[in-house]
Each structure stands twice: as C-alpha cells, then as structure tokens.
Amino acid sequence: MSGDEKWMPVCGLSRLISQTIVCARVTGVDLILVWNEGRVVACERMCPHEQADLSLGRLSGGRLCCPRHAASFDLRNGQISYGWSSRPLRIYPVRIGDDQVWIDAGAIRSPAT
C-alpha cells in the first residue's frame, strides 16, 4: 500500500457473483458492488440524478439502469446516458484477493464532498 490507500475487504467474491449486486457501507458511505461482464465495480448507491437506490436497478450492456428514471450509467467510467444532466456516478477502486472483494476506503468520499 502507498499514499492514502486503505484497502479493506467488503464482500466475498462468490457471494457477489451469485447475487450480481451487493450493498455495502464503507467509512459511513453506502455503496453497491456490481458483478458486471466478469469484473467487479464499486460505486455509490444513490443515483446522482434523482437519489434513487441503484441497488434496485438492473444491468444491461455494461450499464447500470436507474430504477426511477430511464437514464443509465456506464460502469467503466460512471458517465450518465446521453441527454441527462447529472454528474457521473462515483466509481471506487477495487481489487480481488483471497476470494474477497477489497475496496480502497481511502478513496471514498461522503456524498456531500
């Protein structure tokens, strides 16, 4: 580890693969872990556009679709679909080790920041 990295385990990899979307809380921030196209993505749980619970969303073509409106977010970079005005979805650094999904807790900011 270097700098402000603070890696911590948040979920078993096999659990995430079987459930596809798992909710987690890290340093007081609600997140979701998503198993998408063979890789793990960690992102904020609440939609930055309408604050809907994205853990209730669905996956389609590498995008996480908001359960409240027709917009979706690219899980590679967090960009919202064309035509919607919203900041990107926050994506957090993850890695896999010892059948666990680890997240860099030092990279997580509260929703107010």
Secondary structure, DSSP 8 states (H G I E B T S, - for coil): --TT--EEEEEEHHHHHHHSEEEEEETTEEEEEEEETTEEEEEESB-TTT--BGGG-EEETTEEE-SSSS-EEETTT--B-TT-------EE-EEEETTEEEEEGGG---TT-
